[in-house]
Amino acid sequence: MRRRGTTEMDGGPSGPGSPLGAPLEGPLEGPPGDRPPGDAARAVDVVASRPAATRVAIAIHDLPFHQEVLDHLDRDARIEVVASEVDPSFERVAELSVPGGAEADAVVVCPAFIGSADGWAAPTARVLVVAQEMTVPVLRAAIAAGAHGVYRWPEEREDLARAARAARA
């Protein structure tokens, strides 16, 4: 966005001696109705116009595998990892602690967390199963648990991230 006046860095005028160089000339971007009139015009707050990040909880038993998935999802600015669990005896993934009491949009789980679907309380969030080995028992357990997708790690990690982002929509 183009703007005139002071820099955000030092509060002083922009110009050849300022950290930002010469002042930017020309009209501000965006429809006229979205901008205040006259010299008080400011750039539209881009952050406020971005959609909120998808809230994802992760429940993966194997700690190194858990860390790989967490690191990959955490690098995506459109995904916010809000809860994490590594103990598969924690049967109610839906009760993972999410700040502010909000529910996660998606829950990424490993097969150890869904094991047998008997007694497993699937959250109302989209359930995404991630496994290092794709086997028939993993697929059966995912279907029984009502999973929205099953992804092989690391080959399908981008598909997993895409499915997690789509959970917000």
VENZIJO-V529414 format. One record per helix or strand of 3 or more residues. SS is the DSSP state (H for helix, E for strand). FROM is the first residue (numbers start at 1). TO is the last residue. If there is no record, write none. Layout:
# VENZIJO-V529414
ss=SS from=FROM to=TO
ss=SS from=FROM to=TO
This chain:
# VENZIJO-V529414
ss=H from=32 to=34
ss=H from=38 to=40
ss=H from=46 to=49
ss=E from=54 to=59
ss=H from=63 to=74
ss=E from=79 to=85
ss=H from=93 to=95
ss=H from=99 to=101
ss=E from=106 to=109
ss=H from=111 to=114
ss=E from=126 to=131
ss=H from=136 to=144
ss=E from=149 to=152
ss=H from=157 to=166
